[in-house]
Amino acid sequence: MTLTEPGPVVIDTNIALDLLVFEDPAWAPLAARLAAGELCWLATAAMRIELERVLGYPLIARRMAQRELQLPAVLADFDARVRMLEGRPPRAPCVCSDPDDQVFIDLAVAHKALLLSKDRAVLSMKKRLALRGVVVQAAYGG
């Protein structure tokens, strides 16, 4: 699957920040596809917890303050955009060198979803994840 096909997508925290806090124009087409219901952003409680933790980092907090964004509003935006799944997905046979990224891999493999990540540890797994039906992209390709 690529971003030009409808279906499930798993978005890592860095790209979620680009969408929700930084409003990076490079991700505007993705935001439009999500808003149109052409892609379904899958998430778990663990992903929301990580996002909330990262939103407290000083650099991110400063950017939020500059844009007059409050933590509850960013989390509400996340909640409105995602399809929150119950529980944890089964552990994927592909193990990431960064344990914080494993939850994204597990979810993408469980749903054969497109995985959007800029994380080196995830990107280094592209070939292994492709064998499991997961396409990994670091940028909007379409």
Secondary structure, DSSP 8 states (H G I E B T S, - for coil): --TTS-EEEEE-HHHHHIIIII--GGGHHHHHHHHTTSEEEEEEHHHHHHHHHHHTSHHHHHHHHHTT--HHHHHHHHHHHEEEESS-----SS--SSGGGHHHHHHHHHHT-EEE---HHHHTTHHHHHTTT--EESS---
